[in-house]
Amino acid sequence: MKVLEPLIFEQSAEGRTGVDLPELDVPGQDLTALLPEEMLRQTEPELPEVSEVDAVRHFTRLSTFNHGVDTGFYPLGSCTMKYNPKVNEMLARLPGFVNLHPYQPEELTQGALRLMSELQDDLAEITGMDAFTLQPAAGAHGEMTGILIVKAYHQHRQDAKRTKVIVPDSAHGTNPATAAMAGYRIVQVPSNERGGVDLEELRKAANEEVAALMLTNPNTLGLFDENITEIARIIHEVGGLVYYDGANANAIMGLARPGDMGFDAVHLNLHKTFSTPHGGGGPGAGPVGVKEFLAPFLPKPLVKRKENGKYTLDYDRPLSIGRVRAFYASFSVLVKAYAYIRGLGGEGLKQASENAVLNANFLMSVLKEPYHLPYDRVCQHEFVITPKNLKSYGVHTLDLAKRLLDYGYHPPTIYFPLIVEEAMMIEPTETESLETLERFAETMIKIAEEVRTDVDLVKNAPHTTLVSRLDEVAAARKPDIRWKKSE
Ligand SMILES: *Cc1c(COP(=O)(O)O)cnc(C)c1O
């Protein structure tokens, strides 16, 4: 349905109201006298004047302008929301969890500490690491924590010549950003024709100045690097450490472990792989796991199980990099991850990964015909296609993404990874039914057909949304997202 003249914010009418409050009937009380003079506002707040019906309709309507996983298929690559079981939301809201206070004494928080301790152990088992911190608040924050641990390790060994971090050209932007913020110089290594790290180039870059290599595997092309153990060996041989960006672990859970591939440290995004919805800015959690030799450098405090079976927050960690956030973690996110892991169990986690990989390969095999597939090999949880074969029609990836909106789909990630021109990165996730995947594939095939028969239809899309193509710079720089009093 097309809304022609949307009245979104411009609904205020002077004197209109949705509430009718009785007169203050507390005798002798002038409430304004209770507040210090300088705290009393001098002018009326500028608020829209609307009826209850207007207000309810306004917010209900706004909620329908958005596309979420609860409204439809959302195959955004890499940063996709995986499965967020609703029951985990209920568990995270249990009164015993939500009413906790971080200053409560340990005797009264044993249950929460036990949950954190067991989650640390579960994540260590899933990734093949020896110790975990749950403190970091997001993936990028986990990377920062991990690289600070790497730095502390080299400093502790008085190995001062390590000034570089190697990052492949397919890396998520947070990897080089993290390394730069930690004070390292970035050395970029190119990918080979199979989408993995170019070993020759890596050997050239690997020397005594390398503090670490940061790697995502499967990488942002959705490809598993077949040379991973050799890559780790090359870096270890020159004394560097190997860091795993595990933001999206839904291709490997229960199937392969970074710790067994040769990685020394990892972070996971609980808000991607382990059942916390994201988007809109959080809360999230980016726990970091390390091998035994790096454990002394983990942030403090660390949740620990004592000899007597009680749990405690261990501050006695002299080599620790210190705290990386206030208090201990985004606790509700931890509850959801714990519930997800314990709910599925080892076999269930493995099956989730297998389904994610199967779904991605199914879509890839159908879409490589109507589109161009830059790396034609088995993919993991996601894959990249492009409209290179349709280039003569003047169509771009942005046009395809916009046209998908007309069919009720959230578009995949576009123009990332940067190493593929006109990239469209598709991640269906483990949750979607065969019917949903088939319908999406049919839609993509139909759009390729439209490009051939009526390219303007695609180039001018979307046609069914409230607004069509936005000036994206203006939308970011001068957002018009609230009511303003008219002059
Ligand atoms: C999402 C993502 C990150 C960053 O995680 P945030 O929680 O958004 O900071 C890092 N690396 C990869 C591969 C990602 O997909």
The ligand as a Tripos MOL2 file, in Angstrom:
@<TRIPOS>MOLECULE
LIG
   15    15     1     0     0
SMALL
NO_CHARGES

@<TRIPOS>ATOM
      1 C1         29.9260   -7.8360   13.4220 C.3       1 LIG1
      2 C2         31.3360   -8.1550   13.2230 C.ar      1 LIG1
      3 C3         32.3230   -7.5380   14.0090 C.ar      1 LIG1
      4 C4         32.0380   -6.4140   15.0080 C.3       1 LIG1
      5 O1         31.1350   -6.7460   16.0170 O.3       1 LIG1
      6 P1         30.3600   -5.5830   16.8050 P.3       1 LIG1
      7 O2         29.6440   -6.2780   17.9090 O.co2     1 LIG1
      8 O3         29.4520   -4.9350   15.8220 O.co2     1 LIG1
      9 O4         31.3780   -4.6270   17.3270 O.co2     1 LIG1
     10 C5         33.6250   -7.9230   13.8120 C.ar      1 LIG1
     11 N1         33.9620   -8.8410   12.8790 N.ar      1 LIG1
     12 C6         33.0290   -9.4590   12.1180 C.ar      1 LIG1
     13 C7         33.4640  -10.4840   11.1080 C.3       1 LIG1
     14 C8         31.6860   -9.1310   12.2390 C.ar      1 LIG1
     15 O5         30.7590   -9.7100   11.4620 O.3       1 LIG1
@<TRIPOS>BOND
     1     1     2 1
     2     2     3 ar
     3     2    14 ar
     4     3     4 1
     5     3    10 ar
     6     4     5 1
     7     5     6 1
     8     6     7 2
     9     6     8 1
    10     6     9 1
    11    10    11 ar
    12    11    12 ar
    13    12    13 1
    14    12    14 ar
    15    14    15 1
@<TRIPOS>SUBSTRUCTURE
     1 LIG1         1 GROUP 0 **** ****
